Amino acid sequence: MSPSPQPRPTRAPRVNLRGTVTVLVQLENLRRIPGKLHQLSIRGGLLELAAYLDERTTVGLTIPVGTDTLRPKAEMLFPMRGARLYLQPFRFTSLWPEERQILEAEITKLLKETASAAGKHGPGFRPPRFYLESF
C-alpha cells in the first residue's frame, strides 16, 4: 500500500499593492528607512527599498492601514534586485491579536473589491491600484 500524500500547506491570501503604501522600516539602531509595500499577507509581504537589508535582520515596521497604524516586528528575507531598487520579502515575527484582526479585515476587504471588479469587467481585467491609506 502506498503512503498517502501529505497535504500541502495553504498559502495565505495576499493582496498586491504595487508600491502604493509607504512604510517605515526601523532598524535595531533606531535608524528609519522608508519603503514601499508591494504585497501584503497575514504572514508577511514584499517591500521595495533603496538599499537591501541583510537576511534575518529583525526590524520594526510602521504600516498605515486605514485610520490605524500597525507596528509589527518582522524578519527580513533574501533580497532581490529590481529594476532600480531592491525587492525584499519579510515575515512577521510579532503581531498583536488586534493588529492581526485589522490586517485580516483589510486584506479580506481588498480581495473582495478585487474579485468584484474582475467580475464586472471580465476575466482579463486588471484591477486598479489600491490605497490602504484611503480606507
HELIX and SHEET records of a PDB file:
HELIX    1   1 PRO A   97  HIS A  121  1                                  25    
HELIX    2   2 LEU A  132  SER A  134  5                                   3    
SHEET    1   A 7 ASP A  68  LEU A  70  0                                        
SHEET    2   A 7 THR A  58  VAL A  65 -1                                        
SHEET    3   A 7 ARG A  14  GLN A  26 -1                                        
SHEET    4   A 7 ARG A  32  SER A  41 -1                                        
SHEET    5   A 7 GLY A  44  LEU A  49 -1                                        
SHEET    6   A 7 TYR A  86  SER A  94 -1                                        
SHEET    7   A 7 LYS A  73  MET A  76 -1                                        
SHEET    1   B 7 ASP A  68  LEU A  70  0                                        
SHEET    2   B 7 THR A  58  VAL A  65 -1                                        
SHEET    3   B 7 ARG A  14  GLN A  26 -1                                        
SHEET    4   B 7 ARG A  32  SER A  41 -1                                        
SHEET    5   B 7 GLY A  44  LEU A  49 -1                                        
SHEET    6   B 7 TYR A  86  SER A  94 -1                                        
SHEET    7   B 7 MET A  80  ARG A  81 -1                                        
END                                                                             
